[in-house]
Every structure is written in structure tokens, then in C-alpha cells.
Amino acid sequence: MKEEQKTKSGTSLTDRLLEERLNNRPVLDASGDALKRLVDLAKEGHTDFPKDLIRDVAIQDLLQALKKSHGNYLNTKLPEIEQSIYNLYSRQTNSDNVLLMLCGFFISYQKKLVAHIQYEEVFLFPYIESLLEFQKSGTPIDRDRFGNFTLKQFFENHSNLEEDLNEVRCKITQNMEGLKTPLAFRIFRTQLEHFEKDLAIHAVLEDDVLLPRLVELEVHLLG
């Protein structure tokens, strides 16, 4: 009898834990599901997305995804790469001088990338949010803050930092031929390859999905 009660109790506990886990599982809405599909397509190298799929993604969800990527780059990815470079510098020998020079290519690129991210966080994204607020409530865009800035102008002059990173990685690879590479540098190269792929996805979401939609909205709202 006790054994039967114990089994029932155990089963009941399992059911409760399973139910609790199912209740806490994030449920994607139509926008979240469409965004996930876009990311999956971008990972496969696609840039020409179905128009209905693009329309299904809420602009706010795209903004949040891009902001999350920025936080990941600044707080995780770039510090990890910096640590690999530091490890190489701390174990420097005469034979590592060329490798350190190659790391310097990325350090120069990183400064440009961080400045670009900060500009988007401080200026571009707030402008987009102001544009969305104007669409929603008619609240005018603060031209004292944003001046004559337009998304169309930004989009036309937007630099392709993922292409710049590809050039940096190719330059590093080309100059490595015949060099003996320590573990820290091999880790650095692997991190660079992964970062390039991730940045390419970020760029696709921004340049091929978000900005074209917003430029269209801006022209519609502001003429």
C-alpha cells in the first residue's frame, strides 16, 4: 500500500514538474516565429526573403533582436576576442611579432565597429522609436535632437562592417602562411570566423529587413 502511494506521489510530482516546465516555455507569437525563420534563412546565406515573412515580423521585435546582438558583441564576443589577443601578447616571443601585427588589424577594425554600434544605440535606434511613436500618436520627431537626419540618407550611406571584417580576416589568413601559430592565436582565428558569421546575420536583419521597411514608412509619414 505504501509502495503504491509512493508511486502515485512520484508520478504526481513528475506531472507537476512537467506541467511547470511547459508553462514556463516561451511561446512564440506570429512575429517571433517569423523572426526565427528569418534568422534561420540568414544562417543559410539567404538575403532575398519572402515579402509576407518580412511583413510578419514586428519592427519592435527586429529592434530588440538587434539591440540584443549589440549587447552580446560589446559584453561577450569582443571581450572574448580581446582576451585571446591579450593571451598572445602576454606570452610574446620574437616569433610572435607578425601574429601581433595581424591581431592589430582586428583591433583597428574593432574601434570602428564599437563606434558604429554606439552611434546606432544613441542616435539611430532612438530616431526609429521616435518615428514609430509619430506613426502611433502623431507626436512630432524632435528635430532639435535629430536635426535633418533621415533613414533614407542613413541607408544610402550605411557602411558594410561585415564586409570590412571579412577583409580583415582574409588579410590575416593570407599573412599567416608558413607561420607557426600558438593556441591563443588559433583561438583568436576561430572566434573571428564565428563573429563574422554572426555579424553577417545581424547585417542582413538590419540592412535587408529593418531599414528598407522603415525607409518606406518614413517616406509615407514624412514625405
C-alpha positions in Angstrom: 0.0 0.0 0.0 2.8 2.4 1.0 4.7 1.5 -2.2 1.5 2.2 -4.3 1.2 5.6 -2.5 4.8 6.4 -3.2 4.4 5.6 -6.9 1.3 7.8 -7.1 3.2 10.5 -5.3 6.2 10.2 -7.6 4.0 10.3 -10.6 2.2 13.3 -9.4 5.4 15.1 -8.7 6.7 14.3 -12.2 3.4 15.5 -13.7 3.6 18.8 -11.8 7.2 19.4 -12.8 6.4 18.7 -16.4 3.4 21.0 -16.3 5.5 23.7 -14.7 8.2 23.4 -17.4 5.6 23.5 -20.2 4.0 26.6 -18.6 7.4 28.4 -18.5 8.3 27.5 -22.0 8.4 30.7 -24.2 5.6 30.7 -26.7 6.5 32.5 -30.0 3.8 34.7 -31.5 3.5 35.2 -35.2 6.1 37.9 -35.2 8.6 35.9 -33.1 8.1 32.9 -35.2 8.7 34.9 -38.4 11.8 36.4 -36.9 13.2 33.0 -36.0 12.5 31.8 -39.6 14.3 34.9 -41.0 17.3 34.2 -38.8 17.4 30.6 -39.9 17.3 31.6 -43.5 20.0 34.2 -42.9 22.2 31.5 -41.3 21.8 29.5 -44.6 23.1 32.5 -46.5 19.7 33.8 -47.9 19.1 37.5 -48.3 16.1 37.5 -50.6 13.3 36.8 -48.1 9.6 36.2 -48.8 7.8 39.6 -48.5 5.0 38.1 -46.4 7.6 36.7 -43.9 9.2 40.2 -43.6 5.8 41.8 -43.0 5.0 39.3 -40.3 7.9 40.5 -38.1 7.1 43.4 -35.9 9.6 46.3 -36.2 9.9 46.4 -32.4 10.9 42.7 -32.4 13.6 43.4 -35.0 14.8 46.4 -33.0 15.1 44.3 -29.8 16.9 41.5 -31.6 19.5 44.0 -33.0 19.9 45.6 -29.6 20.4 42.2 -28.0 23.1 41.4 -30.6 24.8 44.7 -29.8 24.9 43.8 -26.1 26.2 40.4 -26.9 29.0 41.9 -29.1 30.0 44.6 -26.5 29.7 42.5 -23.4 30.7 39.0 -24.6 32.0 38.5 -28.1 34.5 41.3 -28.3 35.8 40.9 -24.7 36.4 37.2 -25.5 38.4 38.1 -28.6 40.3 40.7 -26.7 41.2 38.1 -24.1 42.7 35.9 -26.8 44.8 38.8 -28.1 45.9 39.6 -24.5 46.9 36.0 -24.0 49.1 36.2 -27.1 50.7 39.5 -26.0 51.4 38.1 -22.5 53.3 35.2 -24.0 55.0 37.2 -26.7 58.2 36.0 -28.2 60.2 37.4 -31.2 58.5 34.9 -33.5 55.0 36.3 -32.5 55.7 39.8 -33.8 53.9 39.1 -37.1 51.0 37.5 -35.3 50.6 40.5 -33.1 50.6 42.7 -36.2 47.8 40.6 -37.6 45.9 41.0 -34.3 46.3 44.7 -34.8 44.2 44.6 -38.0 41.3 43.4 -35.9 42.0 45.9 -33.1 41.7 48.8 -35.6 38.5 47.3 -37.0 37.1 46.8 -33.5 37.3 50.6 -32.8 35.3 51.3 -35.9 32.7 48.6 -35.0 32.2 49.9 -31.5 31.8 53.5 -32.7 29.2 52.2 -35.2 27.3 50.3 -32.5 27.3 53.3 -30.1 26.0 55.5 -32.9 23.1 53.2 -33.6 22.3 52.8 -29.9 22.5 56.5 -29.1 21.1 58.0 -32.3 19.7 55.6 -34.9 17.5 53.4 -32.7 16.0 56.4 -30.7 15.2 58.0 -34.1 13.4 54.8 -35.2 11.5 54.7 -32.0 10.5 58.4 -32.5 9.4 57.6 -36.0 7.2 54.7 -34.7 5.8 57.0 -32.0 4.9 59.6 -34.7 3.1 56.8 -36.6 1.2 55.7 -33.5 0.3 59.0 -31.8 1.3 61.8 -34.1 4.0 63.1 -31.7 6.4 65.1 -33.9 10.0 63.9 -34.2 12.4 66.1 -32.0 14.3 67.9 -34.7 16.4 69.7 -32.1 17.9 66.3 -31.3 17.9 64.6 -34.7 18.3 67.6 -37.0 17.6 66.8 -40.6 18.5 63.2 -40.3 16.6 60.7 -42.4 16.7 56.9 -42.6 16.9 57.1 -46.4 20.1 59.2 -46.1 21.5 56.8 -43.5 20.6 53.7 -45.5 22.2 55.1 -48.7 25.5 55.9 -46.8 25.5 52.9 -44.5 28.9 51.2 -44.3 29.1 47.4 -44.6 31.1 46.5 -41.4 30.6 42.8 -42.0 32.4 43.2 -45.4 35.2 45.1 -43.6 35.5 42.2 -41.1 35.7 39.7 -44.0 38.6 41.8 -45.4 40.4 41.8 -42.0 40.0 38.0 -41.6 41.2 37.4 -45.2 44.2 39.7 -44.7 45.1 37.8 -41.5 44.7 34.4 -43.2 46.8 35.5 -46.2 49.7 36.7 -44.0 49.7 33.5 -41.8 51.1 31.2 -44.4 54.1 29.4 -43.1 53.8 30.8 -39.6 53.8 28.7 -36.5 50.7 29.7 -34.6 50.3 29.3 -30.8 47.0 28.2 -29.3 46.0 31.7 -28.3 46.2 32.8 -32.0 44.3 29.8 -33.2 41.5 30.5 -30.7 41.5 34.1 -32.0 41.1 33.0 -35.6 38.2 30.7 -34.7 36.5 33.4 -32.7 36.9 35.8 -35.7 35.3 33.3 -38.0 32.3 32.8 -35.7 32.0 36.5 -35.1 32.0 37.2 -38.9 29.1 34.7 -39.4 27.1 36.2 -36.6 27.7 39.8 -37.7 26.6 38.8 -41.2 23.2 37.7 -39.9 22.9 40.9 -37.9 23.7 42.9 -41.0 21.1 41.0 -43.1 18.4 41.7 -40.5 19.3 45.4 -40.3 20.1 46.1 -44.0 17.7 43.8 -45.8 14.7 43.7 -43.5 14.5 46.5 -41.0 15.9 49.6 -42.8 14.0 49.0 -46.1 10.7 48.8 -44.2 11.5 51.9 -42.2 12.6 53.9 -45.2 9.3 53.1 -46.8 7.4 54.1 -43.6 9.4 57.3 -43.2 8.7 58.4 -46.8 5.0 57.6 -46.2 4.9 59.6 -42.9 7.2 62.5 -43.7 7.2 62.7 -47.4 
